[in-house]
């Protein structure tokens, strides 16, 4: 395990439970391969402890630990998770503890009851038996050569209800050989000032213990305070923080490590991971989102796409002069980047900055710069949304500059739909006429809908002239009715997302005719892809195009 300590920064230990607590989020399910991929990515990020699951609770977790033995992590300790023994049994006879030993991990996290209500109402046993369950379980695992992290479940509720008994559970765990005492706000209802006071009480209570146990914190987000509570605990004396990537977890989630790590390291001065690993935080967040098949939170602190996005003209102008005016850290520190957003609220500074991000240098005194701003505001007023479709904005810039390259010209199209009663599918046939280099091409194609048919016909007509179109893929298609009170005459906004092997881009169109809006957005998507390809080939814009 790597220790990222320095002379000036106190060490703080990170414990990731994405693979166990995070998977308890509603709608989230991971395969064994998913879990292995995430574990190795967290290892690369420098997380010291990675909780892999509860071996014995399900076949998947058993297989995960076995496969990880064949392809072990490079620096992190993988941790098995389990409860104390059941009431009125022997730890050595517990099948679940045998599964823990078979997992082969050096560290084991055992959770036990801190709240007397859970002991009597949940376990239906005595307070004395619960203490024995904690102590005997830890003693048995210690006798088998395991090192123990003790999770005090429902700690804060238990302490508030019966502090003397809650403290007894910790003393038993330490006496039995637990090296870490992790205080869990399992219901997520504790406030930061309560966290501070109770953690201080625990730290003071254990000052005379030999050896002195290390204190950890595990918070849930039911009051939207998981990160704040974890920070409060650290400042009160905790030196391990448990959490999950992107805050995934049961109910409202767990403490979000993507917010905790930069706050702890950049704001409070703790050493959590190496600087080059901190630079991977945004990438790691998006990687896990992709694996768990959940859309990234674009507005997440530090790692969200909008975390360093600037939309208001005054903001953009100030950030251009000095980023500190509207950014609390440098986005590059967490692997993110600054974005200038274009909208009807934009000023000239937005246009100049956004054009510059595409490698297009404009001068504020150029008439074209004002023309772009005016045209953009007119289109936004008509229903366009360029902050969601930056590729279309690039084409607008080139149009205003008189540099928009004409790859092809659509002369017209027709769409025919077969609606057959009783059939589950509807076939559409699109016929399209395009001109390329003065040559007219007429093509037709079928699709399961009019837009799919149009897209297929257009690609069929162009691919012989532009073979790279075969690598373009339409990945998303969004439709929104803008003024629904006008009924079927309402304006329709269409957003089309496309991609090739390296990049993604989005185009937009607005029209009272949904087919016309769709056709325009699809055409611009192909046009931008061709522009991107040609500029990349000629190395004029390099990697300055948006991804």
C-alpha positions in Angstrom: 0.0 0.0 0.0 1.4 3.4 -1.0 1.6 6.1 1.7 1.3 9.5 0.2 2.8 11.4 3.1 5.0 14.4 3.2 6.7 16.6 5.8 4.0 19.2 5.6 0.8 17.3 4.9 -0.8 14.9 7.4 -1.8 11.5 6.0 -5.5 10.8 5.6 -6.6 7.3 4.5 -9.3 6.9 1.9 -11.6 3.8 1.9 -13.7 3.3 -1.2 -16.9 1.2 -0.8 -18.3 1.8 -4.4 -18.2 -2.0 -5.0 -20.3 -2.8 -1.9 -22.2 0.1 -0.5 -22.4 1.9 -3.9 -24.0 -1.1 -5.5 -26.9 -0.8 -3.1 -28.1 2.2 -5.1 -31.5 1.6 -6.7 -31.1 0.6 -10.3 -27.3 0.0 -10.1 -26.0 -3.5 -10.8 -22.5 -4.6 -11.6 -21.2 -7.8 -13.2 -18.0 -9.4 -12.0 -16.1 -7.9 -14.9 -17.5 -4.5 -14.0 -16.3 -4.8 -10.4 -12.9 -5.9 -11.5 -12.5 -3.0 -13.9 -13.6 -0.4 -11.3 -11.3 -2.0 -8.7 -8.3 -1.7 -10.9 -9.2 1.9 -11.9 -9.5 2.9 -8.2 -6.2 1.2 -7.6 -4.7 3.4 -10.3 -6.2 6.4 -8.7 -4.3 5.6 -5.5 -7.1 4.7 -3.1 -5.5 2.8 -0.2 -8.5 0.6 0.8 -11.0 -0.8 -1.7 -14.0 -2.7 -0.2 -14.8 -5.4 -2.7 -18.0 -6.8 -1.3 -19.4 -9.4 1.1 -18.0 -12.8 0.1 -20.6 -15.4 0.9 -23.5 -13.1 0.6 -23.8 -13.9 -3.1 -21.8 -15.9 -5.7 -20.7 -12.8 -7.6 -18.7 -11.4 -4.7 -17.1 -14.8 -4.1 -15.9 -15.0 -7.7 -14.8 -11.3 -7.5 -12.3 -12.0 -4.7 -11.1 -15.2 -6.3 -10.4 -13.5 -9.6 -8.7 -10.6 -7.9 -6.3 -13.1 -6.4 -5.3 -14.1 -9.9 -4.9 -10.5 -11.1 -4.1 -8.6 -7.8 -4.2 -4.8 -7.3 -0.9 -3.0 -7.5 -1.0 -0.8 -4.3 -4.4 -0.9 -2.7 -5.6 -3.3 0.0 -8.8 -5.0 -1.1 -11.1 -5.5 1.9 -13.8 -8.1 2.6 -16.9 -7.0 4.4 -19.0 -9.0 6.8 -21.2 -8.7 10.0 -20.4 -10.0 13.4 -21.5 -13.6 14.2 -25.1 -14.2 14.9 -26.6 -14.3 18.4 -25.9 -17.5 20.4 -23.4 -19.0 18.0 -19.7 -19.5 17.8 -17.6 -17.4 15.5 -15.6 -20.4 14.4 -18.8 -22.2 13.3 -20.2 -19.3 11.2 -20.2 -20.2 7.5 -20.1 -16.5 6.5 -16.9 -16.0 8.4 -15.4 -19.1 6.6 -16.3 -17.4 3.3 -14.5 -14.2 4.6 -11.3 -16.2 5.3 -11.6 -17.9 1.9 -11.6 -14.5 0.2 -7.9 -14.3 1.1 -7.8 -10.6 2.0 -5.4 -9.3 4.6 -7.9 -6.7 5.9 -11.5 -7.4 6.9 -14.2 -4.9 7.8 -16.7 -6.1 10.4 -19.8 -4.2 11.2 -21.6 -4.4 14.5 -24.5 -2.8 16.3 -23.9 0.4 18.3 -27.5 1.4 18.8 -29.3 -0.4 21.6 -32.5 -0.1 19.7 -31.1 -2.3 16.9 -29.8 -4.8 19.4 -33.1 -5.4 21.1 -35.5 -4.7 18.2 -33.4 -5.9 15.2 -31.2 -8.7 16.5 -33.7 -9.5 19.3 -30.9 -10.3 21.7 -29.4 -8.7 24.8 -26.9 -5.9 25.0 -24.4 -8.2 26.7 -24.7 -10.7 23.9 -24.1 -8.0 21.3 -20.9 -7.1 23.0 -19.8 -10.7 22.9 -20.7 -11.0 19.2 -18.4 -8.0 18.4 -15.5 -9.2 20.5 -15.6 -12.9 19.6 -15.9 -12.2 15.9 -12.9 -9.9 15.9 -10.9 -12.2 18.1 -11.6 -15.1 15.8 -10.6 -13.3 12.6 -7.5 -11.9 14.4 -6.5 -15.5 15.3 -6.7 -16.3 11.6 -4.2 -13.6 10.8 -6.6 -10.9 9.6 -6.4 -7.2 10.4 -9.7 -5.6 11.4 -11.5 -2.4 10.5 -14.6 -2.2 12.8 -17.6 -0.3 11.3 -19.8 0.9 14.2 -23.2 0.8 12.5 -25.7 3.5 13.4 -23.0 4.9 15.7 -24.3 8.5 15.9 -27.9 7.6 16.6 -26.8 5.0 19.1 -24.5 7.5 20.9 -27.2 10.1 21.1 -29.6 7.5 22.5 -27.3 5.6 24.9 -23.7 7.0 24.9 -22.4 4.7 27.6 -23.4 1.5 25.7 -22.2 2.9 22.4 -18.8 3.5 23.8 -18.8 0.0 25.3 -19.1 -1.5 21.8 -16.0 0.4 20.7 -14.0 -0.6 23.7 -14.8 -4.3 23.1 -13.8 -4.0 19.5 -10.5 -2.4 20.4 -9.8 -5.0 23.1 -10.5 -7.7 20.6 -7.9 -6.3 18.2 -9.6 -3.9 15.9 -7.1 -1.3 14.5 -9.7 1.1 13.1 -13.0 2.3 14.6 -15.2 3.7 11.8 -18.1 5.8 13.1 -21.1 5.3 10.7 -24.0 7.8 10.2 -26.0 5.0 8.7 -29.3 6.8 8.6 -27.7 10.0 7.3 -29.6 12.3 9.7 -26.8 13.7 11.8 -25.8 17.4 11.5 -22.2 18.6 11.1 -22.0 20.2 14.6 -23.2 16.9 16.1 -20.6 15.0 14.1 -17.9 17.3 15.4 -18.9 17.0 19.1 -19.3 13.2 19.0 -16.1 12.5 17.1 -14.2 14.7 19.6 -15.8 12.7 22.4 -14.6 9.4 20.9 -11.1 10.7 20.3 -10.9 11.9 23.9 -12.4 8.6 25.2 -9.7 6.6 23.5 -6.7 8.7 24.4 -5.8 6.4 27.3 -6.2 3.2 25.2 -3.1 1.2 24.3 -2.7 1.0 21.4 -4.8 4.1 20.5 -7.2 3.0 17.7 -7.5 5.1 14.6 -10.8 6.7 13.9 -12.7 6.6 10.6 -15.9 8.2 9.3 -18.7 6.7 7.1 -21.5 9.1 6.2 -24.7 8.8 4.2 -26.4 11.6 2.3 -30.0 11.4 3.4 -29.8 15.0 4.7 -27.5 16.1 1.8 -24.7 16.5 4.3 -22.6 13.4 3.7 -19.5 15.4 2.4 -19.9 18.1 5.0 -20.2 15.6 7.8 -17.2 13.7 6.7 -15.1 16.9 6.6 -16.4 17.8 10.0 -15.3 14.4 11.3 -11.8 14.8 9.8 -11.4 18.2 11.4 -12.5 16.7 14.7 -9.8 14.0 14.6 -10.9 11.2 12.2 -8.1 10.1 9.8 -10.0 7.6 7.6 -12.8 8.7 5.3 -15.1 6.1 3.7 -17.1 7.0 0.6 -18.0 6.1 -3.0 -17.2 7.4 -6.4 -19.9 9.9 -7.5 -21.6 9.4 -4.2 -23.4 6.2 -5.3 -25.2 4.3 -2.5 -28.4 3.2 -0.9 -31.3 5.7 -0.7 -29.7 9.1 -1.2 -26.2 7.8 -1.5 -22.9 7.9 0.4 -20.2 10.6 0.9 -18.9 11.4 -2.6 -15.1 10.8 -2.8 -15.0 13.0 -5.9 -15.9 15.9 -3.7 -14.1 14.8 -0.6 -10.7 14.2 -2.1 -10.1 17.7 -3.5 -11.6 19.3 -0.5 -9.4 17.4 1.9 -6.3 17.7 -0.2 -6.5 21.1 -1.9 -8.5 23.0 0.8 -7.5 21.3 4.1 -4.0 20.3 3.2 -4.2 16.5 3.8 -2.3 14.0 1.8 -4.8 11.6 0.2 -3.4 10.6 -3.2 -0.5 11.8 -5.3 -0.8 15.0 -7.3 -0.7 13.1 -10.6 -3.5 10.8 -9.4 -5.6 13.8 -8.3 -5.3 14.9 -11.9 -7.1 11.7 -12.9 -10.2 12.3 -10.7 -12.5 13.6 -13.4 -11.5 10.8 -15.7 -12.1 8.2 -12.9 -15.5 9.7 -12.1 -16.6 9.4 -15.7 -15.1 6.0 -16.1 -17.1 4.6 -13.2 -20.3 6.4 -14.5 -19.8 4.6 -17.9 -19.2 1.2 -16.3 -22.3 1.4 -14.0 -24.3 2.7 -17.0 -25.5 5.9 -15.3 -25.3 9.3 -16.9 -22.6 11.5 -15.3 -23.9 14.3 -13.1 -22.9 17.3 -15.4 -23.3 19.7 -12.4 -21.3 17.7 -9.9 -18.7 19.7 -8.0 -15.1 19.4 -9.2 -15.7 16.7 -11.8 -18.9 17.7 -13.5 -18.8 19.1 -17.1 -20.4 22.3 -15.8 -18.2 22.6 -12.7 -16.0 25.2 -14.5 -18.5 26.4 -17.1 -19.0 30.1 -17.5 -22.2 31.4 -19.2 -22.8 35.1 -18.1 -20.9 37.6 -20.2 -19.5 39.5 -17.2 -18.3 36.2 -15.7 -16.5 35.2 -18.9 -14.9 38.6 -19.3 -13.6 38.4 -15.7 -12.4 34.8 -16.0 -10.5 35.7 -19.2 -8.6 38.3 -17.2 -8.1 36.2 -14.0 -9.6 32.8 -13.5 -9.6 33.3 -9.7 -12.5 35.7 -10.1 -15.0 32.9 -10.6 -13.0 29.6 -10.0 -12.2 28.4 -6.5 -9.4 26.0 -7.8 -7.7 25.4 -11.1 -9.8 22.9 -13.1 -6.7 21.1 -14.2 -5.9 20.1 -10.6 -8.7 17.6 -10.7 -8.4 16.7 -14.4 -11.3 19.0 -15.5 -11.3 21.9 -17.9 -12.8 25.4 -18.2 -15.7 25.8 -20.6 -17.2 28.9 -22.0 -20.9 28.5 -22.6 -22.7 30.2 -25.4 -26.3 31.3 -24.9 -28.6 34.3 -25.2 -27.1 35.6 -22.0 -23.7 35.8 -23.6 -21.7 38.8 -24.4 -19.0 39.4 -27.0 -16.4 38.0 -24.6 -18.2 34.6 -24.7 -18.1 34.5 -28.5 -14.4 35.4 -28.6 -13.5 32.9 -25.9 -15.6 30.1 -27.4 -14.1 30.7 -30.9 -10.6 30.7 -29.4 -11.4 27.3 -27.8 -12.0 26.0 -31.3 -8.7 27.5 -32.6 -10.5 30.4 -34.3 -9.0 33.8 -33.4 -11.5 36.7 -33.6 -10.9 40.3 -32.7 -13.5 42.3 -30.8 -13.3 45.0 -33.4 -14.1 42.7 -36.3 -17.6 43.2 -37.7 -18.0 39.5 -38.0 -17.6 39.1 -34.2 -20.6 41.3 -33.6 -22.5 39.6 -36.4 -21.9 36.2 -34.8 -23.2 37.5 -31.4 -26.3 39.0 -33.0 -27.1 36.0 -35.1 -26.6 33.7 -32.1 -29.0 35.7 -30.0 -31.6 35.8 -32.8 -31.4 32.0 -33.1 -31.5 31.5 -29.3 -34.7 33.6 -29.2 -36.2 31.3 -31.9 -35.5 28.3 -29.7 -32.0 27.2 -30.5 -29.8 26.2 -27.5 -26.1 26.5 -28.5 -24.7 25.6 -25.1 -26.1 22.1 -25.8 -24.9 22.0 -29.5 -21.5 23.6 -29.8 -20.9 21.9 -33.2 -23.7 24.0 -34.7 -22.1 27.1 -33.2 -18.8 26.3 -34.9 -20.6 26.1 -38.2 -22.3 29.4 -37.4 -18.9 31.1 -36.8 -17.6 29.8 -40.1 -20.7 31.0 -41.9 -20.3 34.5 -40.5 -16.6 34.5 -41.5 -17.5 33.3 -45.0 -15.3 30.2 -44.5 -18.0 27.6 -44.2 -16.9 24.8 -46.5 -19.7 23.2 -48.7 -19.1 19.5 -48.6 -22.5 18.8 -50.2 -25.8 20.4 -50.9 -29.2 18.8 -50.3 -31.5 19.5 -53.2 -34.6 17.9 -51.7 -36.0 14.9 -50.0 -39.2 12.9 -49.6 -40.3 10.5 -46.8 -42.9 7.9 -47.2 -44.2 6.0 -44.1 -46.2 2.7 -44.3 -48.7 2.5 -41.5 -50.2 -1.0 -41.5 -52.8 -1.8 -38.9 -51.9 -4.7 -36.7 -48.2 -4.5 -37.4 -45.9 -3.6 -34.5 -43.3 -1.9 -36.7 -43.6 1.0 -39.2 -41.4 1.1 -42.2 -40.2 4.4 -43.6 -38.7 5.1 -47.0 -36.6 8.2 -47.6 -35.5 9.5 -51.1 -32.9 12.3 -51.1 -31.2 14.3 -53.8 -27.8 15.8 -53.1 -25.1 17.5 -55.1 -21.4 16.9 -54.5 -18.8 18.8 -56.5 -21.5 19.7 -59.1 -22.7 16.1 -59.5 -26.3 15.2 -58.5 -26.9 11.9 -56.7 -30.3 10.4 -56.0 -30.6 7.7 -53.3 -33.2 6.0 -51.3 -33.0 4.0 -48.0 -35.4 2.4 -45.5 -35.5 2.9 -41.8 -37.7 2.1 -38.8 -38.7 5.7 -38.8 -38.5 8.8 -41.0 -35.4 10.2 -39.4 -33.6 6.9 -39.5 -34.5 6.6 -43.2 -33.4 10.1 -44.0 -30.0 9.6 -42.2 -29.5 6.3 -44.0 -30.3 7.8 -47.5 -28.0 10.7 -46.9 -25.1 8.5 -45.8 -25.7 6.2 -48.8 -25.5 9.2 -51.2 -22.3 10.6 -49.6 -20.2 7.7 -48.5 -18.6 7.1 -51.9 -17.3 10.7 -51.9 -16.5 10.8 -48.2 -15.6 7.3 -46.9 -15.1 8.6 -43.4 -18.8 9.0 -43.0 -18.9 5.2 -42.5 -17.2 5.8 -39.1 -19.8 8.4 -38.0 -22.6 7.2 -35.7 -25.7 8.9 -34.6 -25.8 8.2 -30.8 -28.6 10.3 -29.5 -31.7 12.1 -30.8 -33.7 14.5 -28.6 -36.9 16.3 -29.5 -38.6 19.0 -27.5 -41.8 20.9 -28.3 -41.1 24.6 -27.5 -44.5 26.3 -27.6 -47.0 23.5 -27.0 -49.9 25.9 -26.6 -50.0 26.3 -30.4 -50.8 22.6 -30.9 -49.5 20.9 -33.9 -48.1 24.1 -35.3 -45.6 24.3 -32.4 -41.9 24.8 -33.0 -39.8 21.7 -32.5 -36.2 21.7 -31.3 -34.1 18.7 -32.3 -30.7 17.8 -30.9 -28.6 15.2 -32.6 -25.5 13.7 -31.0 -23.0 12.1 -33.3 -19.5 10.5 -32.8 -16.6 8.9 -34.5 -14.0 6.7 -33.0 -12.4 9.6 -31.1 -14.9 12.4 -30.5 -18.6 13.3 -29.9 -20.4 16.4 -31.2 -24.0 17.8 -31.0 -26.0 19.8 -33.6 -29.3 21.5 -33.3 -32.2 22.7 -35.5 -35.6 24.3 -34.9 -38.6 24.3 -37.2 -42.4 23.9 -37.0 -41.9 20.8 -39.1 -40.3 18.0 -37.0 -38.9 16.4 -40.2 -37.2 19.6 -41.4 -35.7 20.2 -38.0 -34.4 16.6 -37.8 -33.0 16.8 -41.4 -31.2 20.0 -40.6 -29.7 18.6 -37.4 -28.6 15.4 -39.1 -27.1 17.3 -42.1 -25.1 19.6 -39.8 -23.9 16.6 -37.8 -22.5 15.0 -40.9 -21.1 18.4 -42.1 -19.3 19.0 -38.7 -17.9 15.5 -38.7 -16.5 16.0 -42.2 -15.1 19.4 -41.1 -13.5 17.8 -38.0 -12.0 15.1 -40.2 -10.5 17.5 -42.7 -9.2 19.9 -40.1 -7.6 17.0 -38.2 -6.0 15.7 -41.4 -4.6 19.1 -42.2 -3.6 19.7 -38.6 -5.1 23.2 -38.6 -7.1 22.8 -35.4 -5.5 19.7 -33.9 -7.2 18.7 -30.6 -8.9 22.0 -30.1 -12.3 20.7 -31.3 -14.8 19.9 -28.5 -15.1 16.3 -27.4 
